[in-house]
Amino acid sequence: MKKQKVTDIFLYRWRYVFGYTLLALLYIGAVIVSALCCVAWRFVSIRN
C-alpha cells in the first residue's frame, strides 16, 4: 500500500473552502438569531 501524501487528502486540499464556508454559516446564523431576538423584544415591548 502506497503512503498517502498530506496534499492528496481531499479535506486538506479544500480546507480553505470548508473553513470560510463554516465561518460564513456561523455569521449568517448569528445575524438570524440577532434578528429573531430583536423581533421578539419588540413584540414583548409592544404588548406591555
mmCIF entry with sequence, helices, sheets and N, C-alpha, C, O atoms, coordinates in Angstrom:
data_MODEL
# 
_entry.id   MODEL 
# 
_entity.id                         1 
_entity.type                       polymer 
_entity.pdbx_number_of_molecules   1 
# 
_entity_poly.entity_id                      1 
_entity_poly.type                           'polypeptide(L)' 
_entity_poly.nstd_linkage                   no 
_entity_poly.nstd_monomer                   no 
_entity_poly.pdbx_seq_one_letter_code       MKKQKVTDIFLYRWRYVFGYTLLALLYIGAVIVSALCCVAWRFVSIRN 
_entity_poly.pdbx_seq_one_letter_code_can   MKKQKVTDIFLYRWRYVFGYTLLALLYIGAVIVSALCCVAWRFVSIRN 
_entity_poly.pdbx_strand_id                 A 
# 
loop_
_entity_poly_seq.entity_id 
_entity_poly_seq.num 
_entity_poly_seq.mon_id 
_entity_poly_seq.hetero 
1 1  MET n 
1 2  LYS n 
1 3  LYS n 
1 4  GLN n 
1 5  LYS n 
1 6  VAL n 
1 7  THR n 
1 8  ASP n 
1 9  ILE n 
1 10 PHE n 
1 11 LEU n 
1 12 TYR n 
1 13 ARG n 
1 14 TRP n 
1 15 ARG n 
1 16 TYR n 
1 17 VAL n 
1 18 PHE n 
1 19 GLY n 
1 20 TYR n 
1 21 THR n 
1 22 LEU n 
1 23 LEU n 
1 24 ALA n 
1 25 LEU n 
1 26 LEU n 
1 27 TYR n 
1 28 ILE n 
1 29 GLY n 
1 30 ALA n 
1 31 VAL n 
1 32 ILE n 
1 33 VAL n 
1 34 SER n 
1 35 ALA n 
1 36 LEU n 
1 37 CYS n 
1 38 CYS n 
1 39 VAL n 
1 40 ALA n 
1 41 TRP n 
1 42 ARG n 
1 43 PHE n 
1 44 VAL n 
1 45 SER n 
1 46 ILE n 
1 47 ARG n 
1 48 ASN n 
# 
_struct_asym.id          A 
_struct_asym.entity_id   1 
# 
loop_
_struct_conf.conf_type_id 
_struct_conf.id 
_struct_conf.pdbx_PDB_helix_id 
_struct_conf.beg_label_comp_id 
_struct_conf.beg_label_asym_id 
_struct_conf.beg_label_seq_id 
_struct_conf.pdbx_beg_PDB_ins_code 
_struct_conf.end_label_comp_id 
_struct_conf.end_label_asym_id 
_struct_conf.end_label_seq_id 
_struct_conf.pdbx_end_PDB_ins_code 
_struct_conf.beg_auth_comp_id 
_struct_conf.beg_auth_asym_id 
_struct_conf.beg_auth_seq_id 
_struct_conf.end_auth_comp_id 
_struct_conf.end_auth_asym_id 
_struct_conf.end_auth_seq_id 
_struct_conf.pdbx_PDB_helix_class 
_struct_conf.details 
_struct_conf.pdbx_PDB_helix_length 
HELX_P HELX_P1 AA1 VAL A 6  ? ASP A 8  ? VAL A 6  ASP A 8  5 ? 3  
HELX_P HELX_P2 AA2 PHE A 10 ? ARG A 13 ? PHE A 10 ARG A 13 1 ? 4  
HELX_P HELX_P3 AA3 ARG A 15 ? ARG A 47 ? ARG A 15 ARG A 47 1 ? 33 
# 
_struct_conf_type.id          HELX_P 
_struct_conf_type.criteria    ? 
_struct_conf_type.reference   ? 
# 
loop_
_atom_site.group_PDB 
_atom_site.id 
_atom_site.type_symbol 
_atom_site.label_atom_id 
_atom_site.label_alt_id 
_atom_site.label_comp_id 
_atom_site.label_asym_id 
_atom_site.label_entity_id 
_atom_site.label_seq_id 
_atom_site.pdbx_PDB_ins_code 
_atom_site.Cartn_x 
_atom_site.Cartn_y 
_atom_site.Cartn_z 
_atom_site.occupancy 
_atom_site.B_iso_or_equiv 
_atom_site.pdbx_formal_charge 
_atom_site.auth_seq_id 
_atom_site.auth_comp_id 
_atom_site.auth_asym_id 
_atom_site.auth_atom_id 
_atom_site.pdbx_PDB_model_num 
ATOM 1   N N  . MET A 1 1  ? 0.843   -1.184 0.000  1.00 0.00 ? 1  MET A N  1 
ATOM 2   C CA . MET A 1 1  ? 0.000   0.000  0.000  1.00 0.00 ? 1  MET A CA 1 
ATOM 3   C C  . MET A 1 1  ? 0.887   1.247  0.000  1.00 0.00 ? 1  MET A C  1 
ATOM 4   O O  . MET A 1 1  ? 1.803   1.372  0.814  1.00 0.00 ? 1  MET A O  1 
ATOM 5   N N  . LYS A 1 2  ? 0.603   2.157  -0.918 1.00 0.00 ? 2  LYS A N  1 
ATOM 6   C CA . LYS A 1 2  ? 1.386   3.382  -1.063 1.00 0.00 ? 2  LYS A CA 1 
ATOM 7   C C  . LYS A 1 2  ? 1.027   4.378  0.038  1.00 0.00 ? 2  LYS A C  1 
ATOM 8   O O  . LYS A 1 2  ? -0.142  4.555  0.380  1.00 0.00 ? 2  LYS A O  1 
ATOM 9   N N  . LYS A 1 3  ? 2.050   5.019  0.580  1.00 0.00 ? 3  LYS A N  1 
ATOM 10  C CA . LYS A 1 3  ? 1.806   6.034  1.607  1.00 0.00 ? 3  LYS A CA 1 
ATOM 11  C C  . LYS A 1 3  ? 1.194   7.267  0.957  1.00 0.00 ? 3  LYS A C  1 
ATOM 12  O O  . LYS A 1 3  ? 1.681   7.752  -0.065 1.00 0.00 ? 3  LYS A O  1 
ATOM 13  N N  . GLN A 1 4  ? 0.115   7.770  1.565  1.00 0.00 ? 4  GLN A N  1 
ATOM 14  C CA . GLN A 1 4  ? -0.585  8.944  1.026  1.00 0.00 ? 4  GLN A CA 1 
ATOM 15  C C  . GLN A 1 4  ? 0.115   10.221 1.439  1.00 0.00 ? 4  GLN A C  1 
ATOM 16  O O  . GLN A 1 4  ? 0.519   10.373 2.592  1.00 0.00 ? 4  GLN A O  1 
ATOM 17  N N  . LYS A 1 5  ? 0.258   11.130 0.508  1.00 0.00 ? 5  LYS A N  1 
ATOM 18  C CA . LYS A 1 5  ? 0.785   12.446 0.847  1.00 0.00 ? 5  LYS A CA 1 
ATOM 19  C C  . LYS A 1 5  ? -0.323  13.269 1.492  1.00 0.00 ? 5  LYS A C  1 
ATOM 20  O O  . LYS A 1 5  ? -1.504  13.071 1.210  1.00 0.00 ? 5  LYS A O  1 
ATOM 21  N N  . VAL A 1 6  ? 0.071   14.186 2.355  1.00 0.00 ? 6  VAL A N  1 
ATOM 22  C CA . VAL A 1 6  ? -0.919  15.036 3.023  1.00 0.00 ? 6  VAL A CA 1 
ATOM 23  C C  . VAL A 1 6  ? -1.662  15.885 1.995  1.00 0.00 ? 6  VAL A C  1 
ATOM 24  O O  . VAL A 1 6  ? -2.855  16.148 2.151  1.00 0.00 ? 6  VAL A O  1 
ATOM 25  N N  . THR A 1 7  ? -0.969  16.309 0.958  1.00 0.00 ? 7  THR A N  1 
ATOM 26  C CA . THR A 1 7  ? -1.597  17.193 -0.045 1.00 0.00 ? 7  THR A CA 1 
ATOM 27  C C  . THR A 1 7  ? -2.577  16.456 -0.940 1.00 0.00 ? 7  THR A C  1 
ATOM 28  O O  . THR A 1 7  ? -3.342  17.092 -1.666 1.00 0.00 ? 7  THR A O  1 
ATOM 29  N N  . ASP A 1 8  ? -2.573  15.128 -0.906 1.00 0.00 ? 8  ASP A N  1 
ATOM 30  C CA . ASP A 1 8  ? -3.513  14.352 -1.721 1.00 0.00 ? 8  ASP A CA 1 
ATOM 31  C C  . ASP A 1 8  ? -4.844  14.120 -1.016 1.00 0.00 ? 8  ASP A C  1 
ATOM 32  O O  . ASP A 1 8  ? -5.816  13.701 -1.644 1.00 0.00 ? 8  ASP A O  1 
ATOM 33  N N  . ILE A 1 9  ? -4.890  14.383 0.253  1.00 0.00 ? 9  ILE A N  1 
ATOM 34  C CA . ILE A 1 9  ? -6.119  14.158 1.020  1.00 0.00 ? 9  ILE A CA 1 
ATOM 35  C C  . ILE A 1 9  ? -7.139  15.226 0.651  1.00 0.00 ? 9  ILE A C  1 
ATOM 36  O O  . ILE A 1 9  ? -6.815  16.412 0.594  1.00 0.00 ? 9  ILE A O  1 
ATOM 37  N N  . PHE A 1 10 ? -8.373  14.801 0.400  1.00 0.00 ? 10 PHE A N  1 
ATOM 38  C CA . PHE A 1 10 ? -9.439  15.696 -0.078 1.00 0.00 ? 10 PHE A CA 1 
ATOM 39  C C  . PHE A 1 10 ? -9.675  16.868 0.859  1.00 0.00 ? 10 PHE A C  1 
ATOM 40  O O  . PHE A 1 10 ? -9.752  18.014 0.416  1.00 0.00 ? 10 PHE A O  1 
ATOM 41  N N  . LEU A 1 11 ? -9.787  16.592 2.139  1.00 0.00 ? 11 LEU A N  1 
ATOM 42  C CA . LEU A 1 11 ? -10.083 17.666 3.096  1.00 0.00 ? 11 LEU A CA 1 
ATOM 43  C C  . LEU A 1 11 ? -8.949  18.684 3.168  1.00 0.00 ? 11 LEU A C  1 
ATOM 44  O O  . LEU A 1 11 ? -9.188  19.877 3.360  1.00 0.00 ? 11 LEU A O  1 
ATOM 45  N N  . TYR A 1 12 ? -7.736  18.216 3.016  1.00 0.00 ? 12 TYR A N  1 
ATOM 46  C CA . TYR A 1 12 ? -6.600  19.139 3.068  1.00 0.00 ? 12 TYR A CA 1 
ATOM 47  C C  . TYR A 1 12 ? -6.620  20.087 1.881  1.00 0.00 ? 12 TYR A C  1 
ATOM 48  O O  . TYR A 1 12 ? -6.329  21.274 2.030  1.00 0.00 ? 12 TYR A O  1 
ATOM 49  N N  . ARG A 1 13 ? -6.956  19.581 0.720  1.00 0.00 ? 13 ARG A N  1 
ATOM 50  C CA . ARG A 1 13 ? -6.970  20.416 -0.481 1.00 0.00 ? 13 ARG A CA 1 
ATOM 51  C C  . ARG A 1 13 ? -8.095  21.437 -0.445 1.00 0.00 ? 13 ARG A C  1 
ATOM 52  O O  . ARG A 1 13 ? -7.974  22.514 -1.028 1.00 0.00 ? 13 ARG A O  1 
ATOM 53  N N  . TRP A 1 14 ? -9.175  21.115 0.226  1.00 0.00 ? 14 TRP A N  1 
ATOM 54  C CA . TRP A 1 14 ? -10.338 22.008 0.269  1.00 0.00 ? 14 TRP A CA 1 
ATOM 55  C C  . TRP A 1 14 ? -10.502 22.690 1.629  1.00 0.00 ? 14 TRP A C  1 
ATOM 56  O O  . TRP A 1 14 ? -11.590 23.168 1.949  1.00 0.00 ? 14 TRP A O  1 
ATOM 57  N N  . ARG A 1 15 ? -9.442  22.741 2.429  1.00 0.00 ? 15 ARG A N  1 
ATOM 58  C CA . ARG A 1 15 ? -9.556  23.239 3.800  1.00 0.00 ? 15 ARG A CA 1 
ATOM 59  C C  . ARG A 1 15 ? -9.988  24.692 3.870  1.00 0.00 ? 15 ARG A C  1 
ATOM 60  O O  . ARG A 1 15 ? -10.749 25.068 4.763  1.00 0.00 ? 15 ARG A O  1 
ATOM 61  N N  . TYR A 1 16 ? -9.520  25.505 2.953  1.00 0.00 ? 16 TYR A N  1 
ATOM 62  C CA . TYR A 1 16 ? -9.900  26.921 2.993  1.00 0.00 ? 16 TYR A CA 1 
ATOM 63  C C  . TYR A 1 16 ? -11.357 27.116 2.609  1.00 0.00 ? 16 TYR A C  1 
ATOM 64  O O  . TYR A 1 16 ? -12.054 27.939 3.203  1.00 0.00 ? 16 TYR A O  1 
ATOM 65  N N  . VAL A 1 17 ? -11.816 26.370 1.629  1.00 0.00 ? 17 VAL A N  1 
ATOM 66  C CA . VAL A 1 17 ? -13.224 26.461 1.226  1.00 0.00 ? 17 VAL A CA 1 
ATOM 67  C C  . VAL A 1 17 ? -14.121 26.034 2.390  1.00 0.00 ? 17 VAL A C  1 
ATOM 68  O O  . VAL A 1 17 ? -15.098 26.715 2.704  1.00 0.00 ? 17 VAL A O  1 
ATOM 69  N N  . PHE A 1 18 ? -13.795 24.921 3.020  1.00 0.00 ? 18 PHE A N  1 
ATOM 70  C CA . PHE A 1 18 ? -14.586 24.453 4.163  1.00 0.00 ? 18 PHE A CA 1 
ATOM 71  C C  . PHE A 1 18 ? -14.527 25.446 5.317  1.00 0.00 ? 18 PHE A C  1 
ATOM 72  O O  . PHE A 1 18 ? -15.542 25.722 5.957  1.00 0.00 ? 18 PHE A O  1 
ATOM 73  N N  . GLY A 1 19 ? -13.350 25.977 5.578  1.00 0.00 ? 19 GLY A N  1 
ATOM 74  C CA . GLY A 1 19 ? -13.194 26.919 6.697  1.00 0.00 ? 19 GLY A CA 1 
ATOM 75  C C  . GLY A 1 19 ? -13.996 28.190 6.491  1.00 0.00 ? 19 GLY A C  1 
ATOM 76  O O  . GLY A 1 19 ? -14.710 28.633 7.390  1.00 0.00 ? 19 GLY A O  1 
ATOM 77  N N  . TYR A 1 20 ? -13.878 28.781 5.301  1.00 0.00 ? 20 TYR A N  1 
ATOM 78  C CA . TYR A 1 20 ? -14.601 30.019 5.048  1.00 0.00 ? 20 TYR A CA 1 
ATOM 79  C C  . TYR A 1 20 ? -16.105 29.791 4.932  1.00 0.00 ? 20 TYR A C  1 
ATOM 80  O O  . TYR A 1 20 ? -16.894 30.664 5.295  1.00 0.00 ? 20 TYR A O  1 
ATOM 81  N N  . THR A 1 21 ? -16.503 28.633 4.432  1.00 0.00 ? 21 THR A N  1 
ATOM 82  C CA . THR A 1 21 ? -17.927 28.305 4.391  1.00 0.00 ? 21 THR A CA 1 
ATOM 83  C C  . THR A 1 21 ? -18.482 28.179 5.804  1.00 0.00 ? 21 THR A C  1 
ATOM 84  O O  . THR A 1 21 ? -19.578 28.662 6.088  1.00 0.00 ? 21 THR A O  1 
ATOM 85  N N  . LEU A 1 22 ? -17.735 27.537 6.682  1.00 0.00 ? 22 LEU A N  1 
ATOM 86  C CA . LEU A 1 22 ? -18.163 27.400 8.074  1.00 0.00 ? 22 LEU A CA 1 
ATOM 87  C C  . LEU A 1 22 ? -18.269 28.765 8.751  1.00 0.00 ? 22 LEU A C  1 
ATOM 88  O O  . LEU A 1 22 ? -19.227 29.028 9.478  1.00 0.00 ? 22 LEU A O  1 
ATOM 89  N N  . LEU A 1 23 ? -17.286 29.631 8.511  1.00 0.00 ? 23 LEU A N  1 
ATOM 90  C CA . LEU A 1 23 ? -17.345 30.979 9.088  1.00 0.00 ? 23 LEU A CA 1 
ATOM 91  C C  . LEU A 1 23 ? -18.541 31.763 8.555  1.00 0.00 ? 23 LEU A C  1 
ATOM 92  O O  . LEU A 1 23 ? -19.209 32.467 9.312  1.00 0.00 ? 23 LEU A O  1 
ATOM 93  N N  . ALA A 1 24 ? -18.811 31.647 7.266  1.00 0.00 ? 24 ALA A N  1 
ATOM 94  C CA . ALA A 1 24 ? -19.952 32.348 6.669  1.00 0.00 ? 24 ALA A CA 1 
ATOM 95  C C  . ALA A 1 24 ? -21.260 31.837 7.259  1.00 0.00 ? 24 ALA A C  1 
ATOM 96  O O  . ALA A 1 24 ? -22.155 32.630 7.551  1.00 0.00 ? 24 ALA A O  1 
ATOM 97  N N  . LEU A 1 25 ? -21.383 30.528 7.438  1.00 0.00 ? 25 LEU A N  1 
ATOM 98  C CA . LEU A 1 25 ? -22.603 29.969 8.023  1.00 0.00 ? 25 LEU A CA 1 
ATOM 99  C C  . LEU A 1 25 ? -22.785 30.407 9.477  1.00 0.00 ? 25 LEU A C  1 
ATOM 100 O O  . LEU A 1 25 ? -23.905 30.686 9.905  1.00 0.00 ? 25 LEU A O  1 
ATOM 101 N N  . LEU A 1 26 ? -21.697 30.467 10.229 1.00 0.00 ? 26 LEU A N  1 
ATOM 102 C CA . LEU A 1 26 ? -21.785 30.951 11.608 1.00 0.00 ? 26 LEU A CA 1 
ATOM 103 C C  . LEU A 1 26 ? -22.208 32.418 11.649 1.00 0.00 ? 26 LEU A C  1 
ATOM 104 O O  . LEU A 1 26 ? -23.007 32.816 12.496 1.00 0.00 ? 26 LEU A O  1 
ATOM 105 N N  . TYR A 1 27 ? -21.671 33.214 10.734 1.00 0.00 ? 27 TYR A N  1 
ATOM 106 C CA . TYR A 1 27 ? -22.030 34.631 10.672 1.00 0.00 ? 27 TYR A CA 1 
ATOM 107 C C  . TYR A 1 27 ? -23.507 34.794 10.318 1.00 0.00 ? 27 TYR A C  1 
ATOM 108 O O  . TYR A 1 27 ? -24.213 35.580 10.950 1.00 0.00 ? 27 TYR A O  1 
ATOM 109 N N  . ILE A 1 28 ? -23.975 34.059 9.316  1.00 0.00 ? 28 ILE A N  1 
ATOM 110 C CA . ILE A 1 28 ? -25.386 34.138 8.907  1.00 0.00 ? 28 ILE A CA 1 
ATOM 111 C C  . ILE A 1 28 ? -26.285 33.674 10.050 1.00 0.00 ? 28 ILE A C  1 
ATOM 112 O O  . ILE A 1 28 ? -27.336 34.265 10.295 1.00 0.00 ? 28 ILE A O  1 
ATOM 113 N N  . GLY A 1 29 ? -25.873 32.622 10.747 1.00 0.00 ? 29 GLY A N  1 
ATOM 114 C CA . GLY A 1 29 ? -26.656 32.143 11.885 1.00 0.00 ? 29 GLY A CA 1 
ATOM 115 C C  . GLY A 1 29 ? -26.733 33.176 12.998 1.00 0.00 ? 29 GLY A C  1 
ATOM 116 O O  . GLY A 1 29 ? -27.783 33.347 13.617 1.00 0.00 ? 29 GLY A O  1 
ATOM 117 N N  . ALA A 1 30 ? -25.623 33.869 13.257 1.00 0.00 ? 30 ALA A N  1 
ATOM 118 C CA . ALA A 1 30 ? -25.628 34.908 14.291 1.00 0.00 ? 30 ALA A CA 1 
ATOM 119 C C  . ALA A 1 30 ? -26.531 36.069 13.896 1.00 0.00 ? 30 ALA A C  1 
ATOM 120 O O  . ALA A 1 30 ? -27.224 36.632 14.743 1.00 0.00 ? 30 ALA A O  1 
ATOM 121 N N  . VAL A 1 31 ? -26.528 36.429 12.622 1.00 0.00 ? 31 VAL A N  1 
ATOM 122 C CA . VAL A 1 31 ? -27.405 37.508 12.148 1.00 0.00 ? 31 VAL A CA 1 
ATOM 123 C C  . VAL A 1 31 ? -28.865 37.107 12.287 1.00 0.00 ? 31 VAL A C  1 
ATOM 124 O O  . VAL A 1 31 ? -29.689 37.921 12.703 1.00 0.00 ? 31 VAL A O  1 
ATOM 125 N N  . ILE A 1 32 ? -29.196 35.878 11.948 1.00 0.00 ? 32 ILE A N  1 
ATOM 126 C CA . ILE A 1 32 ? -30.587 35.402 12.052 1.00 0.00 ? 32 ILE A CA 1 
ATOM 127 C C  . ILE A 1 32 ? -31.037 35.372 13.506 1.00 0.00 ? 32 ILE A C  1 
ATOM 128 O O  . ILE A 1 32 ? -32.144 35.810 13.822 1.00 0.00 ? 32 ILE A O  1 
ATOM 129 N N  . VAL A 1 33 ? -30.186 34.858 14.395 1.00 0.00 ? 33 VAL A N  1 
ATOM 130 C CA . VAL A 1 33 ? -30.543 34.813 15.818 1.00 0.00 ? 33 VAL A CA 1 
ATOM 131 C C  . VAL A 1 33 ? -30.708 36.222 16.371 1.00 0.00 ? 33 VAL A C  1 
ATOM 132 O O  . VAL A 1 33 ? -31.624 36.476 17.154 1.00 0.00 ? 33 VAL A O  1 
ATOM 133 N N  . SER A 1 34 ? -29.844 37.128 15.979 1.00 0.00 ? 34 SER A N  1 
ATOM 134 C CA . SER A 1 34 ? -29.939 38.511 16.427 1.00 0.00 ? 34 SER A CA 1 
ATOM 135 C C  . SER A 1 34 ? -31.240 39.152 15.944 1.00 0.00 ? 34 SER A C  1 
ATOM 136 O O  . SER A 1 34 ? -31.909 39.860 16.696 1.00 0.00 ? 34 SER A O  1 
ATOM 137 N N  . ALA A 1 35 ? -31.590 38.899 14.687 1.00 0.00 ? 35 ALA A N  1 
ATOM 138 C CA . ALA A 1 35 ? -32.825 39.459 14.136 1.00 0.00 ? 35 ALA A CA 1 
ATOM 139 C C  . ALA A 1 35 ? -34.047 38.896 14.853 1.00 0.00 ? 35 ALA A C  1 
ATOM 140 O O  . ALA A 1 35 ? -34.992 39.627 15.151 1.00 0.00 ? 35 ALA A O  1 
ATOM 141 N N  . LEU A 1 36 ? -34.024 37.603 15.127 1.00 0.00 ? 36 LEU A N  1 
ATOM 142 C CA . LEU A 1 36 ? -35.161 36.991 15.828 1.00 0.00 ? 36 LEU A CA 1 
ATOM 143 C C  . LEU A 1 36 ? -35.290 37.530 17.244 1.00 0.00 ? 36 LEU A C  1 
ATOM 144 O O  . LEU A 1 36 ? -36.403 37.742 17.726 1.00 0.00 ? 36 LEU A O  1 
ATOM 145 N N  . CYS A 1 37 ? -34.178 37.753 17.911 1.00 0.00 ? 37 CYS A N  1 
ATOM 146 C CA . CYS A 1 37 ? -34.220 38.321 19.263 1.00 0.00 ? 37 CYS A CA 1 
ATOM 147 C C  . CYS A 1 37 ? -34.755 39.749 19.224 1.00 0.00 ? 37 CYS A C  1 
ATOM 148 O O  . CYS A 1 37 ? -35.510 40.160 20.105 1.00 0.00 ? 37 CYS A O  1 
ATOM 149 N N  . CYS A 1 38 ? -34.366 40.495 18.208 1.00 0.00 ? 38 CYS A N  1 
ATOM 150 C CA . CYS A 1 38 ? -34.835 41.874 18.066 1.00 0.00 ? 38 CYS A CA 1 
ATOM 151 C C  . CYS A 1 38 ? -36.344 41.900 17.844 1.00 0.00 ? 38 CYS A C  1 
ATOM 152 O O  . CYS A 1 38 ? -37.055 42.704 18.447 1.00 0.00 ? 38 CYS A O  1 
ATOM 153 N N  . VAL A 1 39 ? -36.827 41.012 16.972 1.00 0.00 ? 39 VAL A N  1 
ATOM 154 C CA . VAL A 1 39 ? -38.267 40.943 16.703 1.00 0.00 ? 39 VAL A CA 1 
ATOM 155 C C  . VAL A 1 39 ? -39.016 40.523 17.963 1.00 0.00 ? 39 VAL A C  1 
ATOM 156 O O  . VAL A 1 39 ? -40.059 41.093 18.283 1.00 0.00 ? 39 VAL A O  1 
ATOM 157 N N  . ALA A 1 40 ? -38.497 39.540 18.673 1.00 0.00 ? 40 ALA A N  1 
ATOM 158 C CA . ALA A 1 40 ? -39.153 39.082 19.904 1.00 0.00 ? 40 ALA A CA 1 
ATOM 159 C C  . ALA A 1 40 ? -39.164 40.192 20.948 1.00 0.00 ? 40 ALA A C  1 
ATOM 160 O O  . ALA A 1 40 ? -40.162 40.361 21.648 1.00 0.00 ? 40 ALA A O  1 
ATOM 161 N N  . TRP A 1 41 ? -38.077 40.951 21.067 1.00 0.00 ? 41 TRP A N  1 
ATOM 162 C CA . TRP A 1 41 ? -38.005 42.050 22.025 1.00 0.00 ? 41 TRP A CA 1 
ATOM 163 C C  . TRP A 1 41 ? -39.041 43.117 21.712 1.00 0.00 ? 41 TRP A C  1 
ATOM 164 O O  . TRP A 1 41 ? -39.704 43.635 22.611 1.00 0.00 ? 41 TRP A O  1 
ATOM 165 N N  . ARG A 1 42 ? -39.177 43.440 20.432 1.00 0.00 ? 42 ARG A N  1 
ATOM 166 C CA . ARG A 1 42 ? -40.175 44.448 20.046 1.00 0.00 ? 42 ARG A CA 1 
ATOM 167 C C  . ARG A 1 42 ? -41.588 43.949 20.307 1.00 0.00 ? 42 ARG A C  1 
ATOM 168 O O  . ARG A 1 42 ? -42.451 44.718 20.730 1.00 0.00 ? 42 ARG A O  1 
ATOM 169 N N  . PHE A 1 43 ? -41.829 42.657 20.055 1.00 0.00 ? 43 PHE A N  1 
ATOM 170 C CA . PHE A 1 43 ? -43.156 42.094 20.285 1.00 0.00 ? 43 PHE A CA 1 
ATOM 171 C C  . PHE A 1 43 ? -43.507 42.144 21.767 1.00 0.00 ? 43 PHE A C  1 
ATOM 172 O O  . PHE A 1 43 ? -44.641 42.458 22.127 1.00 0.00 ? 43 PHE A O  1 
ATOM 173 N N  . VAL A 1 44 ? -42.544 41.837 22.621 1.00 0.00 ? 44 VAL A N  1 
ATOM 174 C CA . VAL A 1 44 ? -42.781 41.884 24.068 1.00 0.00 ? 44 VAL A CA 1 
ATOM 175 C C  . VAL A 1 44 ? -42.979 43.330 24.515 1.00 0.00 ? 44 VAL A C  1 
ATOM 176 O O  . VAL A 1 44 ? -43.826 43.603 25.365 1.00 0.00 ? 44 VAL A O  1 
ATOM 177 N N  . SER A 1 45 ? -42.207 44.254 23.952 1.00 0.00 ? 45 SER A N  1 
ATOM 178 C CA . SER A 1 45 ? -42.305 45.670 24.330 1.00 0.00 ? 45 SER A CA 1 
ATOM 179 C C  . SER A 1 45 ? -43.657 46.251 23.928 1.00 0.00 ? 45 SER A C  1 
ATOM 180 O O  . SER A 1 45 ? -44.220 47.066 24.659 1.00 0.00 ? 45 SER A O  1 
ATOM 181 N N  . ILE A 1 46 ? -44.178 45.847 22.790 1.00 0.00 ? 46 ILE A N  1 
ATOM 182 C CA . ILE A 1 46 ? -45.461 46.365 22.324 1.00 0.00 ? 46 ILE A CA 1 
ATOM 183 C C  . ILE A 1 46 ? -46.589 45.886 23.222 1.00 0.00 ? 46 ILE A C  1 
ATOM 184 O O  . ILE A 1 46 ? -47.517 46.643 23.506 1.00 0.00 ? 46 ILE A O  1 
ATOM 185 N N  . ARG A 1 47 ? -46.523 44.630 23.676 1.00 0.00 ? 47 ARG A N  1 
ATOM 186 C CA . ARG A 1 47 ? -47.603 44.061 24.491 1.00 0.00 ? 47 ARG A CA 1 
ATOM 187 C C  . ARG A 1 47 ? -47.646 44.669 25.884 1.00 0.00 ? 47 ARG A C  1 
ATOM 188 O O  . ARG A 1 47 ? -48.697 44.643 26.523 1.00 0.00 ? 47 ARG A O  1 
ATOM 189 N N  . ASN A 1 48 ? -46.556 45.206 26.367 1.00 0.00 ? 48 ASN A N  1 
ATOM 190 C CA . ASN A 1 48 ? -46.530 45.781 27.722 1.00 0.00 ? 48 ASN A CA 1 
ATOM 191 C C  . ASN A 1 48 ? -46.944 47.173 27.663 1.00 0.00 ? 48 ASN A C  1 
ATOM 192 O O  . ASN A 1 48 ? -46.993 47.846 28.692 1.00 0.00 ? 48 ASN A O  1 
# 
